[in-house]
């Protein structure tokens, strides 16, 4: 694996860990009521989406091993460009239901699982 691809995977891994940390012992209500928490979570999703976008340009074989990578990039685009229409329920749902799969896939690609 190219060093550049590893860097993008590492960036994703770090953002995933921050998302896990931010969400620990939090509920949707905590998220909805805390602008700083919402901003922090959205920012990490933006980083993940951007890193995947760059990874897709650098190494299509690696990025294709990440399920729904194109949807993750699209989610990032919505967060950045459609910020006025972001649905907090959707963001929280992605955090709770989709992040574990991404985390597992990144760990495997980095050889830690």
C-alpha positions in Angstrom: 0.0 0.0 0.0 1.3 3.4 -0.9 2.3 5.8 1.9 -0.3 8.4 0.7 -3.1 5.8 0.9 -2.0 4.9 4.5 -2.1 8.6 5.4 -5.7 8.9 4.3 -6.7 5.7 6.1 -4.9 7.0 9.3 -6.8 10.3 9.0 -10.1 8.4 8.8 -9.1 6.2 11.7 -8.3 9.3 13.8 -11.6 10.9 12.9 -13.5 7.7 13.7 -11.9 7.5 17.1 -12.8 11.2 17.8 -16.4 10.5 16.8 -16.5 7.6 19.2 -15.0 9.7 22.0 -17.4 12.6 21.3 -20.5 10.2 21.4 -19.5 8.2 24.5 -22.3 8.5 27.1 -24.2 10.9 24.8 -27.8 10.6 23.7 -29.5 12.2 20.7 -30.9 14.8 23.0 -27.4 15.7 24.1 -26.4 16.0 20.5 -29.4 18.1 19.5 -29.0 20.5 22.4 -25.2 21.0 22.2 -24.1 23.2 19.2 -20.4 22.5 20.0 -21.0 18.7 20.0 -22.9 18.9 16.7 -20.1 20.9 15.2 -17.4 18.6 16.4 -19.2 15.5 15.1 -20.1 17.1 11.7 -16.4 18.2 11.3 -15.1 14.6 11.8 -17.6 13.3 9.2 -16.3 16.0 6.8 -12.8 14.9 7.4 -13.7 11.3 6.8 -15.5 12.2 3.5 -12.6 14.3 2.3 -10.0 11.7 3.1 -12.1 9.1 1.2 -12.4 11.5 -1.7 -8.7 11.9 -1.8 -8.1 8.2 -1.3 -10.4 7.4 -4.3 -8.1 9.6 -6.4 -4.9 8.1 -5.0 -5.8 4.4 -4.8 -9.1 3.1 -6.2 -8.3 -0.5 -5.3 -8.0 0.4 -1.6 -11.0 2.7 -1.4 -13.2 0.2 -3.2 -12.7 -2.1 -0.1 -14.6 0.4 1.9 -18.4 -0.2 1.6 -20.4 2.7 0.6 -17.4 5.0 0.3 -19.2 7.0 -2.4 -22.2 7.6 -0.1 -19.8 8.7 2.7 -18.3 11.2 0.3 -21.8 12.4 -0.7 -22.7 12.7 3.0 -19.6 14.9 3.5 -20.8 17.1 0.6 -24.2 17.5 2.2 -22.6 18.5 5.5 -20.5 21.1 3.8 -22.6 22.4 0.9 -26.0 21.7 2.2 -25.3 22.8 5.8 -28.7 24.6 6.1 -30.5 21.4 5.4 -28.6 19.0 7.7 -31.0 16.7 9.6 -29.6 16.0 13.1 -31.5 12.7 13.2 -29.7 11.5 10.1 -26.3 12.5 11.4 -26.9 10.8 14.7 -28.2 7.7 12.9 -25.1 7.5 10.8 -22.9 7.9 13.9 -24.7 5.1 15.7 -25.4 2.6 12.8 -22.8 3.1 10.1 -19.6 4.2 12.0 -18.9 0.7 13.5 -18.7 -0.8 10.0 -16.4 1.9 8.7 -14.2 1.6 11.8 -13.8 -2.2 11.3 -13.0 -1.8 7.6 -10.4 0.9 8.3 -8.8 -1.2 11.0 -8.6 -4.2 8.6 -7.0 -2.1 5.9 -4.4 -0.7 8.3 -3.7 -4.3 9.4 -4.9 -3.9 13.0 -7.7 -6.4 12.8 
